[in-house]
Amino acid sequence: MANVFISHRTNDNREAELLANEMRKAGHNVWLDIWNITLGHSIVERINEGLEQANYLILCYSSSGIDSEWMRREWMSGLSRKLNGKQINILPVILTGGEPPAILEDVLYVDLTKNWSDGVVSLLRAIV
């Protein structure tokens, strides 16, 4: 199965964890900050490990935007790796609302705010 990194805003933790559980139920290895970074860990080191292992980066658009520094670094790292020939796919998801950054506006996304179940099915079909 695939290694999936979920990038999201902290205020969307609940929704991101629901999505992570869906991915995990489907048999994928999921990296989610609230599962993989615990007391005493280096935040930067743990995020880097998750990104290095990821085949898929699920970029969760938020009603609070995606301009948090951590999130920006995560998706930009994924995009840079992809552009440099690494095997990583960025899968945009409208988790709670929001808009894509200009560089990703042409990338097809899944809207979980309209139909969670259908959106999850579409997302799982994209992860091979």
Summary of the structure (lengths in Angstrom):
residues: 128
radius of gyration: 13.4
end to end distance: 7.5
largest distance: 39.4
contacts: 368
relative contact order: 0.19
helix: 47%
strand: 17%
